[in-house]
Amino acid sequence: MDVPVISAQKRKEILEALRRGTVPRRGLEELAVGLNGFEKTVDEMLEHVEAGNAAFKAIRGDYGCGKTFFSRWIQERAKQRNFAAAEVQISETETPLHRLETIYRRLVERLNLAGTREGAFRDVIDSWFYALEEDVIAAGASEATLREETDKLMEKRLGEVARTAPAFSAVLRAYRRALAEGDTETAEGLIAWLGGQPNVAAKVKRAAGIKGEIDHKSATTFLQGLLTVLRDSGNGGLVLVLDEVETLQRVRGDVREKSLNALRQLLDELDSGRFPGLVLVITGTPIFFDGPQGIKKSQPLAQRLATEFQQDNRFDNPRAPQIRLMPFKHESLVEIGQKVRRIFVSGLADGERVLAKVDDDVISSLASGIAGRLGGDVGLAPRIFLKKLVTELLDVVELHQGFNPREHYKPVITGEELNDAERTAVAAASPDDIQIDL
């Protein structure tokens, strides 16, 4: 069996995420199953955005279909083209969609580039200033005029952003001045304010001549500024994922109306050309797109996202506003299990022993058993299946020479490890242990 070439760090990140029952943030190309039909469309979309345009895509699918995986796969693919990416989970309390200042703050907190972790905002700003200085030096600026000429070029590059939100460029100027003077505390405070953080000290704000905090209206302009900085630094653009937008169905009617209107406005501004370089991706369940408490509450939004799906998903059009993800089938579950096994043994000296004990039959039996206990719904099985495959089979076989899955392993699903959708499928009245056959 071919073993993939994968770095030790990436292998560790993938396996640790699967042990926690979560979607890895890196290395998804190593796990992708059934996404070949989307590669061309996603690449076309990214090329369109690289040319100075914007794009939008809605990803729909029931729980377990891989919406989060797919959105992170898009991010990974974009970062290979030098895009930045950020993922924001929509939450009624922490990141309500109708308050774009909270979306902007989370975006900045989770901003990342290829080879970086979340929190790359300051690195992006510093890289931009370095690029500006290189340009003014190339244009003949002397050391004495470098700061002044760089500030002028910054204002020119920011263009409309500097005119409609002068605080954006004012903070950048003050940040650069604080760095030059060695005032690290002020510089860090200014970057925090620019990223939408509340409770920045008043003395830090005075250094830039600003007051208050970023609000809903200014957040959209600051997003423009961030896109300008990214593009001017040589990045392809920004992929922003708004995950779990179906939570809007559970909020108060007035809040839902405001949130749907905010989403509609974002789409309108994408079309108007306000956000060149932005790929906006949302994820949601089918009932959010088709049900009475979802986007149908906003007729203009429903019209924008309307996509007709035929019964046979083989002929879906991935260029349409919505992409439909179908539930996992048994074969797909086994295939991703085999991929995880290959990743696992890639870091082992005695990988052949693990391969022999956790063979295809064991993986297939585990997949069938877990799906059977989840009401026969294979689509709900991937998270629990992969968690158990890594923690209860692959890890244990590696650690214990005498362990044989067929003799010593009796997989059990406990109520505590299930989420709401999985618990409903099991239809267990209590969190008692549920044994399954391997």
Secondary structure, 3 states (H helix, E strand, C coil): CCCCCCCHHHHHHHHHHHHHCCCCCCCHHHCCCCCHHHHHHHHHHHHHHHCCCCEEEEEECCCCCCHHHHHHHHHHHHHCCCCEEEEEECECCCECCCCHHHHHHHHHHCCECCCCCCCCHHHHHHHHHHHHHHHHHHCCCCCCCHHHHHHHHHHHHHCHHHHHCHHHHHHHHHHHHHHHCCCHHHHHHHHHHHCCCCCCCHHHHHHHCCCCCCCHHHHHHHHHHHHHHHHHCCCCCEEEEEECHHHHHHCCHHHHHHHHHHHHHHHHHHHHCCCCCEEEEEEECHHHHHCCCCHHHCHHHHHHHCCCCCCCHHHCCCCCCEEECCCCCHHHHHHHHHHHHHHHHCCCCCHHHHHHHCCHHHHHHHHHHHHHHCCCCHHHCHHHHHHHHHHHHHHHHHHCCCCCHHHHCCCEECHHHCCHHHHHHHCCCCCCCEECCC
